[in-house]
């Protein structure tokens, strides 16, 4: 598995701080997992729900994205 790059993080999430990108990369998640985590957070925000996930890189990235409130706008939109 190849390490996720800063550019790939930006490709999936749009503009994010270097700190958030570094924290995501440090989890060891791959691009497919990052896309799934992003989709999970967007879905949770749209439904105002949250179902716990199994511990691991995916859960850590979901947590990072949930804490980074500025990444996703209203209803999970990345539009500003």
PyMOL Python script that loads the backbone (N, CA, C, O; Angstrom):
from pymol import cmd

cmd.read_pdbstr("""\
ATOM      1  N   UNK A   1       0.842  -1.166   0.000  1.00  0.00           N
ATOM      2  CA  UNK A   1       0.000   0.000   0.000  1.00  0.00           C
ATOM      3  C   UNK A   1       0.896   1.241   0.000  1.00  0.00           C
ATOM      4  O   UNK A   1       1.774   1.382   0.852  1.00  0.00           O
ATOM      5  N   UNK A   2       0.671   2.115  -0.940  1.00  0.00           N
ATOM      6  CA  UNK A   2       1.449   3.350  -1.049  1.00  0.00           C
ATOM      7  C   UNK A   2       0.928   4.386  -0.069  1.00  0.00           C
ATOM      8  O   UNK A   2      -0.270   4.463   0.199  1.00  0.00           O
ATOM      9  N   UNK A   3       1.847   5.178   0.459  1.00  0.00           N
ATOM     10  CA  UNK A   3       1.462   6.235   1.392  1.00  0.00           C
ATOM     11  C   UNK A   3       0.658   7.302   0.659  1.00  0.00           C
ATOM     12  O   UNK A   3       0.974   7.668  -0.473  1.00  0.00           O
ATOM     13  N   UNK A   4      -0.362   7.784   1.307  1.00  0.00           N
ATOM     14  CA  UNK A   4      -1.203   8.851   0.776  1.00  0.00           C
ATOM     15  C   UNK A   4      -0.385  10.137   0.710  1.00  0.00           C
ATOM     16  O   UNK A   4       0.357  10.447   1.642  1.00  0.00           O
ATOM     17  N   UNK A   5      -0.514  10.881  -0.375  1.00  0.00           N
ATOM     18  CA  UNK A   5       0.234  12.139  -0.510  1.00  0.00           C
ATOM     19  C   UNK A   5      -0.645  13.330  -0.127  1.00  0.00           C
ATOM     20  O   UNK A   5      -1.870  13.220  -0.069  1.00  0.00           O
ATOM     21  N   UNK A   6      -0.009  14.453   0.130  1.00  0.00           N
ATOM     22  CA  UNK A   6      -0.714  15.707   0.444  1.00  0.00           C
ATOM     23  C   UNK A   6      -1.646  16.089  -0.705  1.00  0.00           C
ATOM     24  O   UNK A   6      -2.765  16.550  -0.481  1.00  0.00           O
ATOM     25  N   UNK A   7      -1.169  15.891  -1.944  1.00  0.00           N
ATOM     26  CA  UNK A   7      -1.989  16.216  -3.115  1.00  0.00           C
ATOM     27  C   UNK A   7      -3.227  15.326  -3.200  1.00  0.00           C
ATOM     28  O   UNK A   7      -4.300  15.790  -3.588  1.00  0.00           O
ATOM     29  N   UNK A   8      -3.085  14.052  -2.840  1.00  0.00           N
ATOM     30  CA  UNK A   8      -4.241  13.156  -2.866  1.00  0.00           C
ATOM     31  C   UNK A   8      -5.266  13.545  -1.795  1.00  0.00           C
ATOM     32  O   UNK A   8      -6.473  13.464  -2.019  1.00  0.00           O
ATOM     33  N   UNK A   9      -4.771  13.964  -0.640  1.00  0.00           N
ATOM     34  CA  UNK A   9      -5.684  14.424   0.411  1.00  0.00           C
ATOM     35  C   UNK A   9      -6.471  15.625  -0.102  1.00  0.00           C
ATOM     36  O   UNK A   9      -7.689  15.690   0.066  1.00  0.00           O
ATOM     37  N   UNK A  10      -5.779  16.575  -0.724  1.00  0.00           N
ATOM     38  CA  UNK A  10      -6.439  17.766  -1.257  1.00  0.00           C
ATOM     39  C   UNK A  10      -7.395  17.402  -2.397  1.00  0.00           C
ATOM     40  O   UNK A  10      -8.447  18.024  -2.544  1.00  0.00           O
ATOM     41  N   UNK A  11      -7.039  16.412  -3.190  1.00  0.00           N
ATOM     42  CA  UNK A  11      -7.903  15.976  -4.289  1.00  0.00           C
ATOM     43  C   UNK A  11      -9.228  15.434  -3.757  1.00  0.00           C
ATOM     44  O   UNK A  11     -10.283  15.680  -4.343  1.00  0.00           O
ATOM     45  N   UNK A  12      -9.173  14.708  -2.662  1.00  0.00           N
ATOM     46  CA  UNK A  12     -10.381  14.103  -2.084  1.00  0.00           C
ATOM     47  C   UNK A  12     -11.167  15.110  -1.243  1.00  0.00           C
ATOM     48  O   UNK A  12     -12.395  15.153  -1.314  1.00  0.00           O
ATOM     49  N   UNK A  13     -10.463  15.914  -0.452  1.00  0.00           N
ATOM     50  CA  UNK A  13     -11.136  16.778   0.521  1.00  0.00           C
ATOM     51  C   UNK A  13     -11.238  18.241   0.123  1.00  0.00           C
ATOM     52  O   UNK A  13     -11.989  18.997   0.739  1.00  0.00           O
ATOM     53  N   UNK A  14     -10.496  18.650  -0.894  1.00  0.00           N
ATOM     54  CA  UNK A  14     -10.433  20.069  -1.204  1.00  0.00           C
ATOM     55  C   UNK A  14      -9.373  20.703  -0.322  1.00  0.00           C
ATOM     56  O   UNK A  14      -8.451  20.033   0.140  1.00  0.00           O
ATOM     57  N   UNK A  15      -9.514  21.997  -0.096  1.00  0.00           N
ATOM     58  CA  UNK A  15      -8.520  22.709   0.713  1.00  0.00           C
ATOM     59  C   UNK A  15      -8.607  22.294   2.171  1.00  0.00           C
ATOM     60  O   UNK A  15      -9.657  22.405   2.803  1.00  0.00           O
ATOM     61  N   UNK A  16      -7.489  21.817   2.692  1.00  0.00           N
ATOM     62  CA  UNK A  16      -7.377  21.492   4.109  1.00  0.00           C
ATOM     63  C   UNK A  16      -6.037  22.026   4.605  1.00  0.00           C
ATOM     64  O   UNK A  16      -5.104  22.221   3.826  1.00  0.00           O
ATOM     65  N   UNK A  17      -5.960  22.252   5.876  1.00  0.00           N
ATOM     66  CA  UNK A  17      -4.705  22.737   6.443  1.00  0.00           C
ATOM     67  C   UNK A  17      -3.642  21.649   6.366  1.00  0.00           C
ATOM     68  O   UNK A  17      -3.943  20.460   6.265  1.00  0.00           O
ATOM     69  N   UNK A  18      -2.393  22.091   6.417  1.00  0.00           N
ATOM     70  CA  UNK A  18      -1.284  21.138   6.417  1.00  0.00           C
ATOM     71  C   UNK A  18      -1.364  20.221   7.630  1.00  0.00           C
ATOM     72  O   UNK A  18      -1.021  19.042   7.543  1.00  0.00           O
ATOM     73  N   UNK A  19      -1.817  20.758   8.763  1.00  0.00           N
ATOM     74  CA  UNK A  19      -1.918  19.959   9.984  1.00  0.00           C
ATOM     75  C   UNK A  19      -2.943  18.835   9.831  1.00  0.00           C
ATOM     76  O   UNK A  19      -2.684  17.698  10.225  1.00  0.00           O
ATOM     77  N   UNK A  20      -4.095  19.152   9.264  1.00  0.00           N
ATOM     78  CA  UNK A  20      -5.133  18.132   9.059  1.00  0.00           C
ATOM     79  C   UNK A  20      -4.638  17.093   8.053  1.00  0.00           C
ATOM     80  O   UNK A  20      -4.805  15.892   8.267  1.00  0.00           O
ATOM     81  N   UNK A  21      -4.035  17.549   6.964  1.00  0.00           N
ATOM     82  CA  UNK A  21      -3.511  16.618   5.960  1.00  0.00           C
ATOM     83  C   UNK A  21      -2.461  15.699   6.571  1.00  0.00           C
ATOM     84  O   UNK A  21      -2.473  14.493   6.323  1.00  0.00           O
ATOM     85  N   UNK A  22      -1.557  16.254   7.364  1.00  0.00           N
ATOM     86  CA  UNK A  22      -0.504  15.447   7.989  1.00  0.00           C
ATOM     87  C   UNK A  22      -1.098  14.433   8.958  1.00  0.00           C
ATOM     88  O   UNK A  22      -0.646  13.289   9.023  1.00  0.00           O
ATOM     89  N   UNK A  23      -2.104  14.852   9.707  1.00  0.00           N
ATOM     90  CA  UNK A  23      -2.750  13.942  10.656  1.00  0.00           C
ATOM     91  C   UNK A  23      -3.424  12.782   9.920  1.00  0.00           C
ATOM     92  O   UNK A  23      -3.365  11.638  10.371  1.00  0.00           O
ATOM     93  N   UNK A  24      -4.063  13.080   8.788  1.00  0.00           N
ATOM     94  CA  UNK A  24      -4.710  12.034   7.986  1.00  0.00           C
ATOM     95  C   UNK A  24      -3.664  11.091   7.406  1.00  0.00           C
ATOM     96  O   UNK A  24      -3.818   9.872   7.489  1.00  0.00           O
ATOM     97  N   UNK A  25      -2.611  11.635   6.823  1.00  0.00           N
ATOM     98  CA  UNK A  25      -1.551  10.813   6.230  1.00  0.00           C
ATOM     99  C   UNK A  25      -0.927   9.909   7.288  1.00  0.00           C
ATOM    100  O   UNK A  25      -0.603   8.755   7.006  1.00  0.00           O
ATOM    101  N   UNK A  26      -0.758  10.425   8.499  1.00  0.00           N
ATOM    102  CA  UNK A  26      -0.122   9.664   9.576  1.00  0.00           C
ATOM    103  C   UNK A  26      -0.936   8.441  10.000  1.00  0.00           C
ATOM    104  O   UNK A  26      -0.391   7.527  10.619  1.00  0.00           O
ATOM    105  N   UNK A  27      -2.233   8.410   9.677  1.00  0.00           N
ATOM    106  CA  UNK A  27      -3.051   7.248  10.046  1.00  0.00           C
ATOM    107  C   UNK A  27      -2.709   6.033   9.199  1.00  0.00           C
ATOM    108  O   UNK A  27      -2.977   4.900   9.599  1.00  0.00           O
ATOM    109  N   UNK A  28      -2.114   6.265   8.021  1.00  0.00           N
ATOM    110  CA  UNK A  28      -1.795   5.158   7.127  1.00  0.00           C
ATOM    111  C   UNK A  28      -2.935   4.775   6.199  1.00  0.00           C
ATOM    112  O   UNK A  28      -2.844   3.776   5.486  1.00  0.00           O
ATOM    113  N   UNK A  29      -4.003   5.554   6.199  1.00  0.00           N
ATOM    114  CA  UNK A  29      -5.147   5.250   5.335  1.00  0.00           C
ATOM    115  C   UNK A  29      -4.770   5.445   3.870  1.00  0.00           C
ATOM    116  O   UNK A  29      -3.903   6.258   3.548  1.00  0.00           O
ATOM    117  N   UNK A  30      -5.421   4.700   2.989  1.00  0.00           N
ATOM    118  CA  UNK A  30      -5.180   4.878   1.555  1.00  0.00           C
ATOM    119  C   UNK A  30      -6.272   5.779   0.969  1.00  0.00           C
ATOM    120  O   UNK A  30      -7.199   6.183   1.670  1.00  0.00           O
ATOM    121  N   UNK A  31      -6.148   6.083  -0.312  1.00  0.00           N
ATOM    122  CA  UNK A  31      -7.082   7.009  -0.957  1.00  0.00           C
ATOM    123  C   UNK A  31      -8.518   6.489  -0.936  1.00  0.00           C
ATOM    124  O   UNK A  31      -9.453   7.254  -0.701  1.00  0.00           O
ATOM    125  N   UNK A  32      -8.691   5.206  -1.178  1.00  0.00           N
ATOM    126  CA  UNK A  32     -10.034   4.612  -1.163  1.00  0.00           C
ATOM    127  C   UNK A  32     -10.653   4.749   0.228  1.00  0.00           C
ATOM    128  O   UNK A  32     -11.834   5.073   0.356  1.00  0.00           O
ATOM    129  N   UNK A  33      -9.857   4.504   1.263  1.00  0.00           N
ATOM    130  CA  UNK A  33     -10.338   4.645   2.630  1.00  0.00           C
ATOM    131  C   UNK A  33     -10.676   6.082   2.971  1.00  0.00           C
ATOM    132  O   UNK A  33     -11.648   6.345   3.679  1.00  0.00           O
ATOM    133  N   UNK A  34      -9.866   7.024   2.463  1.00  0.00           N
ATOM    134  CA  UNK A  34     -10.134   8.442   2.705  1.00  0.00           C
ATOM    135  C   UNK A  34     -11.447   8.860   2.060  1.00  0.00           C
ATOM    136  O   UNK A  34     -12.231   9.591   2.664  1.00  0.00           O
ATOM    137  N   UNK A  35     -11.688   8.407   0.854  1.00  0.00           N
ATOM    138  CA  UNK A  35     -12.960   8.710   0.174  1.00  0.00           C
ATOM    139  C   UNK A  35     -14.124   8.146   0.994  1.00  0.00           C
ATOM    140  O   UNK A  35     -15.135   8.821   1.185  1.00  0.00           O
ATOM    141  N   UNK A  36     -13.980   6.918   1.473  1.00  0.00           N
ATOM    142  CA  UNK A  36     -15.042   6.299   2.269  1.00  0.00           C
ATOM    143  C   UNK A  36     -15.267   7.050   3.577  1.00  0.00           C
ATOM    144  O   UNK A  36     -16.408   7.226   4.003  1.00  0.00           O
ATOM    145  N   UNK A  37     -14.187   7.493   4.216  1.00  0.00           N
ATOM    146  CA  UNK A  37     -14.311   8.258   5.465  1.00  0.00           C
ATOM    147  C   UNK A  37     -14.998   9.588   5.210  1.00  0.00           C
ATOM    148  O   UNK A  37     -15.867  10.002   5.977  1.00  0.00           O
ATOM    149  N   UNK A  38     -14.607  10.259   4.129  1.00  0.00           N
ATOM    150  CA  UNK A  38     -15.255  11.532   3.772  1.00  0.00           C
ATOM    151  C   UNK A  38     -16.748  11.320   3.544  1.00  0.00           C
ATOM    152  O   UNK A  38     -17.572  12.084   4.046  1.00  0.00           O
ATOM    153  N   UNK A  39     -17.090  10.284   2.789  1.00  0.00           N
ATOM    154  CA  UNK A  39     -18.502  10.002   2.510  1.00  0.00           C
ATOM    155  C   UNK A  39     -19.270   9.672   3.783  1.00  0.00           C
ATOM    156  O   UNK A  39     -20.435  10.043   3.926  1.00  0.00           O
ATOM    157  N   UNK A  40     -18.623   8.981   4.696  1.00  0.00           N
ATOM    158  CA  UNK A  40     -19.249   8.627   5.975  1.00  0.00           C
ATOM    159  C   UNK A  40     -19.567   9.889   6.782  1.00  0.00           C
ATOM    160  O   UNK A  40     -20.663  10.023   7.326  1.00  0.00           O
ATOM    161  N   UNK A  41     -18.609  10.805   6.854  1.00  0.00           N
ATOM    162  CA  UNK A  41     -18.809  12.037   7.617  1.00  0.00           C
ATOM    163  C   UNK A  41     -19.908  12.879   6.971  1.00  0.00           C
ATOM    164  O   UNK A  41     -20.752  13.435   7.674  1.00  0.00           O
ATOM    165  N   UNK A  42     -19.908  12.978   5.666  1.00  0.00           N
ATOM    166  CA  UNK A  42     -20.946  13.734   4.968  1.00  0.00           C
ATOM    167  C   UNK A  42     -22.319  13.127   5.248  1.00  0.00           C
ATOM    168  O   UNK A  42     -23.274  13.849   5.534  1.00  0.00           O
ATOM    169  N   UNK A  43     -22.416  11.809   5.167  1.00  0.00           N
ATOM    170  CA  UNK A  43     -23.683  11.122   5.436  1.00  0.00           C
ATOM    171  C   UNK A  43     -24.134  11.357   6.876  1.00  0.00           C
ATOM    172  O   UNK A  43     -25.306  11.636   7.127  1.00  0.00           O
ATOM    173  N   UNK A  44     -23.196  11.245   7.822  1.00  0.00           N
ATOM    174  CA  UNK A  44     -23.538  11.469   9.232  1.00  0.00           C
ATOM    175  C   UNK A  44     -24.044  12.886   9.451  1.00  0.00           C
ATOM    176  O   UNK A  44     -24.989  13.098  10.210  1.00  0.00           O
ATOM    177  N   UNK A  45     -23.422  13.857   8.793  1.00  0.00           N
ATOM    178  CA  UNK A  45     -23.841  15.251   8.978  1.00  0.00           C
ATOM    179  C   UNK A  45     -25.214  15.508   8.360  1.00  0.00           C
ATOM    180  O   UNK A  45     -26.005  16.282   8.898  1.00  0.00           O
ATOM    181  N   UNK A  46     -25.492  14.861   7.235  1.00  0.00           N
ATOM    182  CA  UNK A  46     -26.795  15.052   6.593  1.00  0.00           C
ATOM    183  C   UNK A  46     -27.911  14.461   7.429  1.00  0.00           C
ATOM    184  O   UNK A  46     -29.003  15.025   7.493  1.00  0.00           O
ATOM    185  N   UNK A  47     -27.655  13.332   8.071  1.00  0.00           N
ATOM    186  CA  UNK A  47     -28.695  12.651   8.845  1.00  0.00           C
ATOM    187  C   UNK A  47     -28.639  12.984  10.326  1.00  0.00           C
ATOM    188  O   UNK A  47     -29.489  12.540  11.099  1.00  0.00           O
ATOM    189  N   UNK A  48     -27.634  13.770  10.727  1.00  0.00           N
ATOM    190  CA  UNK A  48     -27.427  14.132  12.131  1.00  0.00           C
ATOM    191  C   UNK A  48     -27.297  12.883  12.999  1.00  0.00           C
ATOM    192  O   UNK A  48     -27.702  12.875  14.161  1.00  0.00           O
ATOM    193  N   UNK A  49     -26.729  11.835  12.419  1.00  0.00           N
ATOM    194  CA  UNK A  49     -26.541  10.593  13.152  1.00  0.00           C
ATOM    195  C   UNK A  49     -25.081  10.189  13.153  1.00  0.00           C
ATOM    196  O   UNK A  49     -24.253  10.764  12.446  1.00  0.00           O
ATOM    197  N   UNK A  50     -24.786   9.190  13.961  1.00  0.00           N
ATOM    198  CA  UNK A  50     -23.432   8.665  13.993  1.00  0.00           C
ATOM    199  C   UNK A  50     -23.481   7.257  14.559  1.00  0.00           C
ATOM    200  O   UNK A  50     -23.951   7.037  15.676  1.00  0.00           O
ATOM    201  N   UNK A  51     -22.995   6.319  13.784  1.00  0.00           N
ATOM    202  CA  UNK A  51     -22.889   4.944  14.234  1.00  0.00           C
ATOM    203  C   UNK A  51     -21.406   4.674  14.439  1.00  0.00           C
ATOM    204  O   UNK A  51     -20.616   4.897  13.522  1.00  0.00           O
ATOM    205  N   UNK A  52     -21.007   4.203  15.610  1.00  0.00           N
ATOM    206  CA  UNK A  52     -19.591   3.954  15.863  1.00  0.00           C
ATOM    207  C   UNK A  52     -18.997   2.991  14.831  1.00  0.00           C
ATOM    208  O   UNK A  52     -19.681   2.100  14.329  1.00  0.00           O
ATOM    209  N   UNK A  53     -17.718   3.188  14.526  1.00  0.00           N
ATOM    210  CA  UNK A  53     -17.015   2.323  13.574  1.00  0.00           C
ATOM    211  C   UNK A  53     -15.925   1.560  14.306  1.00  0.00           C
ATOM    212  O   UNK A  53     -15.482   1.959  15.383  1.00  0.00           O
ATOM    213  N   UNK A  54     -15.502   0.461  13.708  1.00  0.00           N
ATOM    214  CA  UNK A  54     -14.445  -0.354  14.284  1.00  0.00           C
ATOM    215  C   UNK A  54     -13.163   0.463  14.407  1.00  0.00           C
ATOM    216  O   UNK A  54     -12.853   1.253  13.515  1.00  0.00           O
ATOM    217  N   UNK A  55     -12.418   0.289  15.485  1.00  0.00           N
ATOM    218  CA  UNK A  55     -11.154   1.011  15.646  1.00  0.00           C
ATOM    219  C   UNK A  55     -10.194   0.707  14.490  1.00  0.00           C
ATOM    220  O   UNK A  55     -10.166  -0.407  13.966  1.00  0.00           O
ATOM    221  N   UNK A  56      -9.428   1.696  14.113  1.00  0.00           N
ATOM    222  CA  UNK A  56      -8.450   1.543  13.040  1.00  0.00           C
ATOM    223  C   UNK A  56      -8.269   2.847  12.306  1.00  0.00           C
ATOM    224  O   UNK A  56      -8.766   3.888  12.734  1.00  0.00           O
ATOM    225  N   UNK A  57      -7.556   2.789  11.199  1.00  0.00           N
ATOM    226  CA  UNK A  57      -7.257   3.994  10.424  1.00  0.00           C
ATOM    227  C   UNK A  57      -8.534   4.691   9.959  1.00  0.00           C
ATOM    228  O   UNK A  57      -8.626   5.916  10.027  1.00  0.00           O
ATOM    229  N   UNK A  58      -9.519   3.926   9.488  1.00  0.00           N
ATOM    230  CA  UNK A  58     -10.773   4.506   9.014  1.00  0.00           C
ATOM    231  C   UNK A  58     -11.441   5.301  10.136  1.00  0.00           C
ATOM    232  O   UNK A  58     -11.859   6.439   9.925  1.00  0.00           O
ATOM    233  N   UNK A  59     -11.543   4.710  11.321  1.00  0.00           N
ATOM    234  CA  UNK A  59     -12.179   5.386  12.457  1.00  0.00           C
ATOM    235  C   UNK A  59     -11.401   6.631  12.853  1.00  0.00           C
ATOM    236  O   UNK A  59     -12.004   7.647  13.197  1.00  0.00           O
ATOM    237  N   UNK A  60     -10.067   6.572  12.812  1.00  0.00           N
ATOM    238  CA  UNK A  60      -9.267   7.744  13.156  1.00  0.00           C
ATOM    239  C   UNK A  60      -9.500   8.874  12.162  1.00  0.00           C
ATOM    240  O   UNK A  60      -9.601  10.035  12.557  1.00  0.00           O
ATOM    241  N   UNK A  61      -9.586   8.542  10.866  1.00  0.00           N
ATOM    242  CA  UNK A  61      -9.816   9.579   9.852  1.00  0.00           C
ATOM    243  C   UNK A  61     -11.220  10.152   9.994  1.00  0.00           C
ATOM    244  O   UNK A  61     -11.399  11.363   9.865  1.00  0.00           O
ATOM    245  N   UNK A  62     -12.207   9.324  10.252  1.00  0.00           N
ATOM    246  CA  UNK A  62     -13.566   9.830  10.482  1.00  0.00           C
ATOM    247  C   UNK A  62     -13.543  10.813  11.646  1.00  0.00           C
ATOM    248  O   UNK A  62     -14.168  11.871  11.575  1.00  0.00           O
ATOM    249  N   UNK A  63     -12.836  10.477  12.708  1.00  0.00           N
ATOM    250  CA  UNK A  63     -12.733  11.367  13.866  1.00  0.00           C
ATOM    251  C   UNK A  63     -12.053  12.683  13.493  1.00  0.00           C
ATOM    252  O   UNK A  63     -12.514  13.752  13.892  1.00  0.00           O
ATOM    253  N   UNK A  64     -10.977  12.615  12.742  1.00  0.00           N
ATOM    254  CA  UNK A  64     -10.269  13.823  12.304  1.00  0.00           C
ATOM    255  C   UNK A  64     -11.199  14.714  11.486  1.00  0.00           C
ATOM    256  O   UNK A  64     -11.260  15.924  11.706  1.00  0.00           O
ATOM    257  N   UNK A  65     -11.917  14.117  10.550  1.00  0.00           N
ATOM    258  CA  UNK A  65     -12.816  14.894   9.693  1.00  0.00           C
ATOM    259  C   UNK A  65     -13.979  15.478  10.481  1.00  0.00           C
ATOM    260  O   UNK A  65     -14.421  16.593  10.201  1.00  0.00           O
ATOM    261  N   UNK A  66     -14.475  14.740  11.459  1.00  0.00           N
ATOM    262  CA  UNK A  66     -15.566  15.262  12.293  1.00  0.00           C
ATOM    263  C   UNK A  66     -15.097  16.448  13.123  1.00  0.00           C
ATOM    264  O   UNK A  66     -15.858  17.387  13.355  1.00  0.00           O
ATOM    265  N   UNK A  67     -13.849  16.406  13.570  1.00  0.00           N
ATOM    266  CA  UNK A  67     -13.307  17.514  14.371  1.00  0.00           C
ATOM    267  C   UNK A  67     -12.962  18.723  13.512  1.00  0.00           C
ATOM    268  O   UNK A  67     -12.932  19.845  14.017  1.00  0.00           O
ATOM    269  N   UNK A  68     -12.704  18.518  12.236  1.00  0.00           N
ATOM    270  CA  UNK A  68     -12.331  19.613  11.329  1.00  0.00           C
ATOM    271  C   UNK A  68     -13.603  20.222  10.746  1.00  0.00           C
ATOM    272  O   UNK A  68     -13.908  20.023   9.571  1.00  0.00           O
ATOM    273  N   UNK A  69     -14.336  20.956  11.558  1.00  0.00           N
ATOM    274  CA  UNK A  69     -15.650  21.484  11.187  1.00  0.00           C
ATOM    275  C   UNK A  69     -15.630  22.327   9.918  1.00  0.00           C
ATOM    276  O   UNK A  69     -16.618  22.338   9.184  1.00  0.00           O
ATOM    277  N   UNK A  70     -14.554  23.023   9.638  1.00  0.00           N
ATOM    278  CA  UNK A  70     -14.510  23.905   8.497  1.00  0.00           C
ATOM    279  C   UNK A  70     -14.368  23.219   7.149  1.00  0.00           C
ATOM    280  O   UNK A  70     -14.498  23.868   6.112  1.00  0.00           O
ATOM    281  N   UNK A  71     -14.102  21.914   7.145  1.00  0.00           N
ATOM    282  CA  UNK A  71     -13.891  21.217   5.868  1.00  0.00           C
ATOM    283  C   UNK A  71     -15.183  21.110   5.081  1.00  0.00           C
ATOM    284  O   UNK A  71     -15.209  21.374   3.879  1.00  0.00           O
ATOM    285  N   UNK A  72     -16.255  20.723   5.759  1.00  0.00           N
ATOM    286  CA  UNK A  72     -17.524  20.507   5.074  1.00  0.00           C
ATOM    287  C   UNK A  72     -18.525  21.555   5.507  1.00  0.00           C
ATOM    288  O   UNK A  72     -18.684  21.832   6.696  1.00  0.00           O
ATOM    289  N   UNK A  73     -19.195  22.134   4.530  1.00  0.00           N
ATOM    290  CA  UNK A  73     -20.201  23.153   4.821  1.00  0.00           C
ATOM    291  C   UNK A  73     -21.515  22.539   5.229  1.00  0.00           C
ATOM    292  O   UNK A  73     -21.571  21.407   5.708  1.00  0.00           O
ATOM    293  N   UNK A  74     -22.546  23.284   5.037  1.00  0.00           N
ATOM    294  CA  UNK A  74     -23.901  22.850   5.386  1.00  0.00           C
ATOM    295  C   UNK A  74     -24.257  21.554   4.677  1.00  0.00           C
ATOM    296  O   UNK A  74     -24.120  21.459   3.457  1.00  0.00           O
ATOM    297  N   UNK A  75     -24.705  20.572   5.412  1.00  0.00           N
ATOM    298  CA  UNK A  75     -25.137  19.312   4.826  1.00  0.00           C
ATOM    299  C   UNK A  75     -24.009  18.541   4.148  1.00  0.00           C
ATOM    300  O   UNK A  75     -24.269  17.659   3.329  1.00  0.00           O
ATOM    301  N   UNK A  76     -22.764  18.862   4.478  1.00  0.00           N
ATOM    302  CA  UNK A  76     -21.644  18.130   3.918  1.00  0.00           C
ATOM    303  C   UNK A  76     -21.101  18.703   2.635  1.00  0.00           C
ATOM    304  O   UNK A  76     -20.165  18.142   2.064  1.00  0.00           O
ATOM    305  N   UNK A  77     -21.657  19.804   2.159  1.00  0.00           N
ATOM    306  CA  UNK A  77     -21.190  20.396   0.919  1.00  0.00           C
ATOM    307  C   UNK A  77     -19.779  20.942   1.087  1.00  0.00           C
ATOM    308  O   UNK A  77     -19.449  21.503   2.133  1.00  0.00           O
ATOM    309  N   UNK A  78     -18.951  20.782   0.070  1.00  0.00           N
ATOM    310  CA  UNK A  78     -17.613  21.358   0.105  1.00  0.00           C
ATOM    311  C   UNK A  78     -17.600  22.723  -0.571  1.00  0.00           C
ATOM    312  O   UNK A  78     -16.546  23.347  -0.687  1.00  0.00           O
ATOM    313  N   UNK A  79     -18.767  23.192  -1.018  1.00  0.00           N
ATOM    314  CA  UNK A  79     -18.857  24.512  -1.642  1.00  0.00           C
ATOM    315  C   UNK A  79     -18.837  25.586  -0.568  1.00  0.00           C
ATOM    316  O   UNK A  79     -19.377  25.393   0.521  1.00  0.00           O
ATOM    317  N   UNK A  80     -18.219  26.707  -0.872  1.00  0.00           N
ATOM    318  CA  UNK A  80     -18.169  27.803   0.102  1.00  0.00           C
ATOM    319  C   UNK A  80     -19.201  28.847  -0.212  1.00  0.00           C
ATOM    320  O   UNK A  80     -19.306  29.845   0.501  1.00  0.00           O
TER     321      UNK A  80
END
""", "prot")
cmd.dss("prot")
cmd.show_as("cartoon", "prot")
cmd.util.cbc("prot")
cmd.orient("prot")
